[in-house]
Amino acid sequence: MKNLNEDTLTEQPVIEWLKEMGYDYEFGPDLAPGQILGERDDFREVILAGRLKRSIRRLNPDLPENAIDDVVRIIKKVEHPNLEIANKEVYRMLTEGVKMGVRDRSGEEQGRLIRVFDFENPQNNEFLVVNQFAIQGLEKVRRPDITVFVNGIPLAIFELKNPALENATIYTAYEQLREYKKDVPEIFKYNQVLVIGDLIEAKHGTISSSWEWFSHWKGIESEDEKNYSISKLETLTRGIFHKIRFLDIIHNFIVFEADAEKDASKYTKKMAMYHQYFGVNKAINETLRATKPRGNKKIGVFWHTQGSGKSLSMVFYTNKAKQLEELKSPTFVFLTDRNDLDGQFYKTFLRSGYPNAKQAESVADLKERLRGVAGELVFTTIQKFDTEYEVLSERENIIVVADEAHRSQYAKFAANVRVALPNASFMGITGTPISLHNRETRLVFGDHISEYKINQAVEDGATVPIYYEGRLVPLHLANQFIDEEFEDLTGEIEFEAKEVYKRKWVRLEQAVSAKDRLEQVAKDITEHFNNRGLEGKGMIVTISRKTAVEMYKIISKIPDAPQAAVVISKPEDFPELHQGRDTKELEKKFKNPDDPLKLVIVCDMWLTGFDVPSLHTMYIDKPLKNHTLMQAIARVNRIFKDKPGGLIVDYIGVADDLKKALSIYSSDIQKEAMMPIEEIVAKMVEKYDIVRAMFTGVEYKEWKKLKGAELAQLFQKAVNTIITNERSGMVDDEKKKRFAKETELLSQ
């Protein structure tokens, strides 16, 4: 009988799947030094030099033999104490080519860019899968289960586990890869994809990925597939490692995100998740369609829920779209409707490999940049298109990408943009659902290109669920707050333009900011946050800058209150505010999970487009509505370590506004946006009662007071109660399984 082990259940199937997709196969020991088919001179070598030389010769046919040796030497000799930086340098060589001087026949040296891979013709590369490839480190020999080579470069490593063994989980595979990085770092300089898996679970990541950022890959040809009949490991293998997709991912869907816009000291390597990869490629296809001579210039709407990497998807999109021959070095114009969003979008690109991206500083600067050369990335707010129906560029290879394109500001300025850029093509991106009744957005941008909804993101682990807890503190404002007239106050409206609304808003602000009420809210927030029992941060949303400052002063006087800071525009208006006023420095401190700054108090800033993965709780004491509300609550849905979910604590009654905001969408979206914590608690109590009933006859309530033999006796009685059939007195496996299932449901 064939043994059910790691080799037969995971290693050999992966090899078979790769061979079916055209990969060659070699057994690692056969390539070892001294073997007849050996391809290595030393176990410390991780590059198969013969294959690399053969590929360079094929891809650069006029390159002299000595120059080929030099290219191999350059690739082998990349060194840096920081693995990510060494990997970044290798990645640049693999994707852009190796820059070096080559002497021609006359002896004159010419600068050349030597190709290592053929990205245009994937079949013109050598794909090889090797199992048990032994590598000698400084102290230990390591053997990754499977190593994938392209043109002799080790681009991927699989660490696989036996699904039949209870203690052999994919987390142990992840831990093993971490050990490998310490023991044999040489092979990780060239690595692009790491895979951990058994048949039941399979995830991919990069050399920078912590455990929570290893991701599932769903879909082989499309993200919409339902591959229930095949294992997750097969889906991932066929989905990522198909030759065309694998090289496409390496070429266009990997970035090194810097920790600062300038003078970066750390880089995080990120690879697209499946929804980003398939969604961006759909956007590329729609771009080719829309930009044709008779195309309609409407690329479509890219809807990926907030927190699922929408901005990074646009980096991947730009990576690929800028290379399209049909677009002839396109210019990208990224539009937002707020300065802070513009800045955040711009910084994402600066940190992800686009140091020459430009931010339009004024209307005149915008005009100058759009009249300039092709190939630029320009970031601007739509308000700068107050161009009085002036044509700024008639070029056809301009792509306008509008963030949150369904907001009212776009309706106001969209016509100006169309006149200013009459031949440009338009794509809308959004993290919040677009109403089925929103015809204007579709008229400007077209239909949906790709959808990645809230439930999908939570299910995939791309975001965490958002929970809602009402802790309303009464307002002393007669009945006006719940009056329908006040609906207008929390919408997208220019208050200063309407004095009647302004006066009502002032009255509302006075009620919300009453000193006794603020003190009550501040005390409750402090107690609630201190008892959360989670590592991370909190955000308090107040109705005005003045209220934010007052809240800060009250919290600062509460004993044992967490360290807090106010983040508002023009803090210099409040001389009594004794804290650092450098917003960038506060942002850096708040984004650092280890910094003692735990709470920020805001009014408008940081409510949209602001990512702090460790932010787990948002305290709302300001009326919010529509997309502003939906974007604000999404600040808490980012993945961070073992964070189980984000929590919205409501002091003013935004739940009704959220229901109204969602009423125009499907019932599924309405349910997914926020889950009332009362429902979660009710489910937990239900499961608790089931588990408690399974311990009938066991007096466990005072167990903490017991010691020694008494505690051991109680523990044994509890175990016997769970595993024993009451009638037969024999071990009851079904009862054990039921207990395990119910306790797992209770712990979720």
Steps between C-alpha positions, in 0.01 A plus 500: 500500500628847411594709803297814561780742573626847410667372184203309357222740611655841425849494346436259214161652404656848474776361278239327280292818465807703403610236249151511344553874449825440311762510776802272485574295812820398675560320830716728718772245587556432127609862452749483790876548457677189369188339349487397133220753439634743758444868433672641810862525602418571862201441730515870590411592140129567453507612135520235227771686309495283187129564445542871571784533247302308239200730550705822486663376179158424349344833603806711406639322191764764416652500850866381519566190711716687751217753549259214575736385776508857634118516514483176698771628734311829558177316583681263736693773680209713623561558870335706772456440875128573459334210314214713361744751349711222344180343365389839363827538308468149354135570410606811309752294299250225427222732383693785338817320393862515612673828420863459397762618255569265208787540254408473133727356229689828471582486870276794589286455813126550462241515776262204471192368678525123505173307517471218753135406428282529192178647639343552156534131404476285815567180305845639415610433859605180680259396778626235741360344819741332743420319825737452794751759376770495770663831597799535728477794738755625751408230750213290361389330181142581399281326242189690388232254392464654154700773324384656173769631265461720194813526283699354787383761757317360809182712496264305723512266799224265617505376860238227527347299782317170531125574538457165679716610794325714761816684614632568148316823416574767245600725790783256574592532130508879542723468808727267305543760223594756763774265620616446142538877453741506794688184404524530118432866413676469162204334327259764633686779319344365179163391637179657366228273640479288814232231529392316814237231486350158534203383295247665730670840531742687274627858515757716325716787618835670448821515701350799687165340585416443864255218573186712468607615151528154348193484277276249326492492122151434368452447130708361217380706205271741687418617852136395451571127479356258755764227510330278755610176331874563527724574796611848599858394432416403142307824445796705624755300299306518175388858567839657576746272321350478153795626295327811365348597837819428695710734284220756491489502882877537525516774239200714596351392833782531750606821675745596771318749721735740678445616856537866394460717190871593512809342654326170569670265747267203462310335215206259516462271202138460396343275239147539365226293656278307262222761487756771419666293228183400319331837557792701363530277195130556431568874527789464253272323250233768540766770457605348167135490392414854612811665354466358150443759223127433517490412869252675729773629741314342794726240662252421777471496880743299714317418825716330762382546857692728733806353663552235230793678332323725248780760483762229455285351223537832319879472533481155338268641234746779421791252495330309220312773313809719453658218296210461256633572151156614390507789750843630398628608842173614661453779754300408810291761681384390846204700629364529852264756650696576818854620567572235765387219267708648220804500726445143618451367146812685387707362790394143418655537155811677631560214742429229242756578233383825339738770632427723199124518559384863521237673708339803335549792738260741330270538200788655305730211596235248391470672161877495456531130581217393271650697212840340561659179384329162504564231759438705814302414812306803620304513826245774552169588657206536264443853630810608306306434181331834546632565152212698351451253217859527384659213303824398675598204284352320201726196536322164482739314729390672820333277759300671775450293816243651737496378861154466663361626173133492604517788748319824431819700429553300181160594364597865545837486323472197269394709202808722546729198497338367184546834325857543628596147386259423214677183380595352837364167624338482845501237772323533835624318809306462822507316829133564577206359306349703220124523508315311229319829439821701450478558125742794497800290606433244228451770240846642573699183570304202366400172665673306776831344396566301814315457830651387828238533771515531877416134572760375251773711661412375850475138383840524329666667797569815296305700761347428841126527576360822650282482811266767636435590865250769595592697814281803440537800729186720492495840334316783676348633180123464518399288203697682233781249464271225376300740287523429127632853443826395664551234236632775275760601756689173471488470123748622242404864520686828524379631833650845461285557194176451689460709813194311618694175508795672657290624792353155558845342487622745764213400730576134445869558568415681825289207616759238407779703663326574831764462770315246716426287193860516374629398843261204499610393151871547577478293817313223319752496211792477742348209692389325182839530328696393808284188526515401133783255565638548149835626381450806284346844464173692521354805325244746637293694245363831630262755355743795479862601550410680821323190632802288411723726709253492792482120481880484508517726808244287686664166413844634595373557856352150543725268707638203301372646172693382192733750334295713260555770237280736300526494120322799349565766240656823628583380853671837555151646549501330841795626710378295798579181304824380656619230261717465192337674202690323224227288338755289314674414825167414666412282201831316530444440874140386453593259220770342715324228705775514762476876558323600827263732309180292511210740434455774243215750512392628158227702337541459122862398449598133466140383445560393139791336325702466822645157575604394849471119522526503882194730529232274652241738649332817372292710742251710303350810659425690181211465254633333184312394192520319165844428355676705768356271767579182308856611432553608862395168651730314259802648681472210748476210252872456425686178576736512798653202680218312680251790490159327481303796366449874509253659740288811446379650829213738432423786741273704274286260297667436164339154469182646352704710257692190395176313437372788288830524313482128424129487418570559130728196485430128509404330826834313498698824506277638775574197720873502429577864584479476880388219729324611820700375796174404675444234231855370543459488879168316464666236280788471746261452795315234302825307436611557860177342629556196273859450621401558865226238474762246391663534844185400691599357837839672506523770768754723327391852604751521787787334311732800536501455876605135481859375521701180468308173524156666510568688176637185333193304612262763360692511170485120463127498573445767233701300244310180580167681470591622150643176359276238666164367387264534799318170431782267398783658695720459192698768312260689270683638193189677371457682831866609487457631143183690597680663794792600276262645242291698751805642683649606167175681412501663846856628453434662161 
